[in-house]
Amino acid sequence: MSGCGGAGGSEFSGGCQAVMAFLKTHERTKERFSLLLLDLEEYYFEQHTAYHLTSTSAKERKIRGSFKVCSRSIIFDPEELAEPILKIALRDCTSIEFVEKETNPFNDPRPSAISVLCRQVIYIKESNVIAPYRNERGSHKITFQLEVCNKTEDVVQTLLQLHRASCLEKLGDQTAMVAANLQSRLARSSFDKYCFQSVIERPRMECVVEMVMPLVSNPGHVCTTDQNLYFQPLNGYPENVIQINLHKIRRIYKRRHGLQPLGLEVFCTENDLCSDIYLKFYKTTDRDEIYFYIASFLENHITEHTAESYMLQWQRGHLSNYQYLLHLNNLADRSCNDLSQYPVFPWIINDYTSQQLDLNNEATFRDLSRPVGALNRERLDRLLARYRGMPEPRFIYGSHYSSPGYVLFYLVRVAPEHMLCLQNGRYDNADRMFNSIAETWKNCLEGATDFKELIPEFYGDDSSFLENGLNLDLGRRQNGTFVGDVLLPPWASDAKDFLQKHKRALESQYVSEHLHEWIDLVFGYKQRGSEAVAAHNVFHPLTYEGGVDCDSIEDTDQRIAMLTQILEFGQTPKQLFTSPHPQRITPRFQNMTQSPSINSPISESSPVSLMEDSSFEDLTEESRKLAWATMGSLKLISSHKIHKEAVTGIAVTQDGAAIFSTSQDSTLKMFSRELKDFQRSMSFSNMALSSCLMLADGKTVVCSSWDNNVYFYSIPYGRRQDTLMGHDDAVSEICWFEDRLYTASWDSSVKVWHCPSDCSSSHKRSPFNLLAELEHDAGVNGVGLNPAGTLLASGCKDGVVTIWDTSSYESLQQVHCHSGTIHHIAFSPDSRHVLSIGSDSFLKVVDVQTGMVTSSVKAEEELRCFCWDGNWVLCGGKSGDLLLWDLLNNTVTKRIPAHTGAVTAMWMNELCSTVITGGEDRRIIFWRI
């Protein structure tokens, strides 16, 4: 299921903020303790105020702090910041004992205590500094006293039980015993209803979950009410309850977590990279129930988005490249809370050595049609040689382009504790750190196992991940220098300047024209199968969704090891597209608000006339945009009943004075707008006329008929000028461009006819020459030309849309769009898309370049005709109403009562300010904005 995006969001007003999103949850508490101090896959169960007893030669010292019971360790967090946090792994304990309290009358009474004998103690944050952990090996005896003494024996029993689990030989047995302890704790507790924000709140559902954060998770209870979503951690960390108002939720996504369909992520913002909570459920049914409750609660507030709807918005400039990539990552299960599925962004720049960054030079950019591993031909040849000699299952790249290690490689300066957690309390070798952008890019091009891409932070506003602002001691390199700030390319004056230029490069003309190629590799049809092989885009099978069924592995140890390997190795995103992704529409004239470095220079030939044409086109385009923006305020001017059967076609003279309409009553009628009455009525046969059009000379009306013929009517002479007998069944629709006539017929063909332009005004037309016959598998019910006359779209009774090249008469695309007859078909003004409507009540948008159905929406009623601008569609419905559709959000924004029967014909003027409709009620209605 796709995510949901807010209907009212201004998604093209600016870039989304890409902060170090997964640090957000850590900001909830100022404690030194963090779940990151636990081992991977470890749980924090409970805490007790306690004293660590230390003895010196002078006297015994008591250090007050928090004694934390975890599934694999004991952690003591002192209140004094100068004291280190102690961590004792339960597997390193040789003895855990309950020490009875002493009541000897000759000595001071001693409360009961916990005595731990262990082989190693880990010291963390010594002197309150984030640094690699210090492991002190050797025999240690450590004593703790709980402030509430009567709980001591119970705590010891819990520790002994967990100690037994940690000492089991098989990892699977250890995991099962800890899981049983956890489930027992969850079953003995429930959500505290006193935490509700209001006494009138009504609970809807409660179940056990884990709140997921990068590298860690926290078990507890989730509860939904009629007002809020609550999560209450079992251990009360980082706070007693987390509350999210349902009215503030803007997006929700089902997630695949640990290869299982158990995750749910909730966002209270439109464009933020960071979610407000990520929950992992123990049962998919529980996850789905809460998801559908929230989704149904929000259905009036938010609009569901699919990859195709986002693609349509991006293609037309309503989403930036950055925003679009964020949305695709979200839909592909990438989350900032899951480092094995962190959002992935591309390297886009190839030049990290020049003094200036030239965004008008193609050599500045990386080839986005190839994966990182295929950018260096010499390295690729070596990898392919190994690949060819490899047994099945074969793979080209042994490491992935996104993994927890790579994410923290980039972010170690702002997330050092995450790195220490992932690497058992150590930083990576100083020379392997993220020291230089140019070095990192060079290694990605030349390294034998380095194929990593980038993360969203490289295109955000927060440059702190490039600077050692925390003054961390990350080690000394072999050349003697300490690891500090990341070394930037010469064209960046500082980290902020680097991000600004990097963001501008992402939105540049070159990247906009080629980003679809990278999307094909990572999210699209080149991700898997033969297309992936051809594109040299084959990774280890464990990285792909469904590549291995962990549940089928019976041995628990093997299953856990396999799952751990998959999560640490990285995962390929969920595949979103199975056919080529269309290219972004780039404007003919660059927007004046864009950066000069991105703009293409204006042609030097005839600059004055070019600017005049541009201004005129821009003015006309602005008028159209304004008209469509206010189409919902369409007003009925007049209504006239002039036919005896349904109206089938409408044509208007250039001056708008005369309106011609055809009908199933077999007549062509001329209506005078000035006199507000019809003046002429012509009948060519006793069978229905199906459509009509006005030739450019304004003197001839062409009509198609169910009697297999096409008729030419001369307005000045007031009579039939000619008849074209060219089909074996009804002619359903006709198109004209320059000297060519296109006739569509139920005989399963579209025929192309030539008529010399100098014959257009003669009394008798010259004979038509048949240029081509375009064959179909079913009767053709609709046909349309693009504005330039270079492409033809036909729609058949079997629901197939075919796109033809009018110069070669070759079929470019053939797409099965509808389950029934296609009623009407038309190109968008920019010729990039074709919209069709059919008897199945669907509106389908096909991308001309790729043949992909980029939008599929089912209307509440059958639609019969439409006009559209590429984003908005004014439809005529079977109910007789006019419906204004917003295709970007797949919603009807306005329903306008019109005819008493189905709307069967529609005409719109060039400026989109006047509309004429015809219907089964035999009327034509005039509308104006």
Secondary structure, DSSP 8 states (H G I E B T S, - for coil): ---EEETT--TTSS------GGGTGGGG---S--GGGS-TT--EEEEEEEEEEEE-SS-EEEEEEEEEEESSEEEEEESSTTS-EEEEEGGGEEEEEEE--B--TTS--B--EEEEEEEEEEEESGGG-----EEEEEEEEEEEEESSGGGHHHHHHHHHHHHHHHT-SSHHHHHHHHHHHHHHHHHT----GGG-S-TT--EEEEEEEEEEETTEEEEEEEEEESSEEEEEETT--S-S-EEEEGGG--EEEEEEETTEEEEEEEESSSS-SS-SEEEEES-HHHHHHHHHHHHHHHTTTEEE--HHHHHHHHHTTSS-HHHHHHHHHHHTT--TT-GGG---B---B--SS-SS--TT-GGGB--TTS-GGGSSHHHHHHHHHHHHTS-SS--SBSS-S--HHHHHHHHTTT-HHHHHHHTTT----GGGSS-BHHHHHHHHHH-SS----B-GGGGSS--GGGS-TT-----B-TTS-B--S-B--TT-SSHHHHHHHHHHHHTSHHHHHHHHHHHHHHTSTTSSHHHHHHTT--B-GGGSTTS--GGG---HHHHHHHHHHHHHH--------SS--------SS--TTS-TTTS----SSSHHHHHHHHHHHHHHHHHHHHHHHTGGG-EEEEEEE--SS-EEEEEE-TTS-EEEEEETTSEEEEEETTTTEEEEEEESSSS-EEEEEE-TTSSEEEEEETTSEEEEEETTTTEEEEEEE--SS-EEEEEEETTEEEEEETTTEEEEEE--GGGTTSSS----EEEEEEE-SS-EEEEEE-TTSSEEEEEETTSEEEEEETTT--EEEEEE--SS-EEEEEE-TTSSEEEEEETT-EEEEEETTT--EEEEEE-SS-EEEEEE-SSEEEEEETTS-EEEEETTTTEEEEEE---SS-EEEEEE-TTS-EEEEEETTSEEEEEE-
